[in-house]
Amino acid sequence: MANQQSTYKTSNSDDNVTIRSISGPLIINGDGGRDIVHVSSDEQKLDRINAFLAFDGGQDDDVDELVLDTTLRMKMRLTFSM
């Protein structure tokens, strides 16, 4: 049986979302405000992200961020605005 897709919608203000692991498809929909999604396990790895992960920051003027934290020393920060 395939994993069901989950969707998470943030509030209309600034939000911080932390993803430690997923095993099924996950879509995060930002709304108003500055939204930050931080992806990393407790071991600072991404190997527990075993499915499709998408982040849509919304159609506001705020800058949203997707942070992929892969090691104790390095972070990849993707910043985007619409």
C-alpha positions in Angstrom: 0.0 0.0 0.0 1.4 3.4 -1.0 1.9 6.1 1.7 -0.8 8.7 1.7 0.3 12.3 1.0 0.1 14.7 3.9 -0.4 18.4 3.7 0.5 20.9 6.4 -0.7 24.5 6.2 1.0 27.2 8.3 -0.8 30.1 10.0 -1.1 33.6 8.5 1.8 34.9 10.6 5.6 34.0 10.9 6.0 30.2 11.3 8.9 27.9 12.0 8.5 24.2 11.0 11.0 21.5 11.8 11.1 18.2 9.9 13.1 15.4 11.5 11.9 12.5 9.3 9.2 11.5 6.9 8.2 8.2 5.3 5.4 9.5 3.0 4.9 12.5 0.7 4.6 15.8 2.6 3.6 19.2 1.2 4.0 22.3 3.5 2.0 25.3 2.4 3.0 28.6 3.8 0.6 31.4 4.2 1.2 35.1 5.2 4.3 36.0 7.2 7.8 34.8 7.1 7.9 31.0 7.1 11.0 28.9 7.8 11.2 25.2 7.3 14.2 23.5 8.9 15.0 19.9 7.7 17.4 17.8 9.7 17.5 14.8 12.0 19.0 14.8 15.5 22.2 13.4 13.9 22.3 16.4 11.5 21.6 14.2 8.5 19.0 14.1 5.8 18.8 10.3 5.4 15.5 10.2 7.3 13.8 12.2 4.6 12.6 9.1 2.6 9.9 10.6 0.6 8.8 13.6 -1.5 9.0 16.9 0.5 7.7 20.2 -1.0 7.5 23.7 0.5 5.4 26.5 -1.0 6.0 29.7 0.9 2.7 31.4 -0.3 2.0 34.4 -2.3 2.9 37.1 0.2 5.8 39.6 0.0 7.7 38.0 3.0 10.9 36.1 2.4 10.5 32.4 3.2 13.3 29.9 3.9 14.0 26.2 3.4 17.0 25.2 5.5 18.6 21.8 4.8 21.0 21.0 7.7 23.3 18.1 6.7 26.2 18.3 9.1 27.2 20.0 12.3 29.4 22.3 10.3 27.5 23.1 7.1 24.0 24.2 6.3 22.4 24.8 3.0 19.9 27.7 3.2 17.5 28.3 0.3 15.9 31.6 0.5 13.1 32.6 -1.9 10.4 35.2 -2.2 7.5 35.7 -4.6 
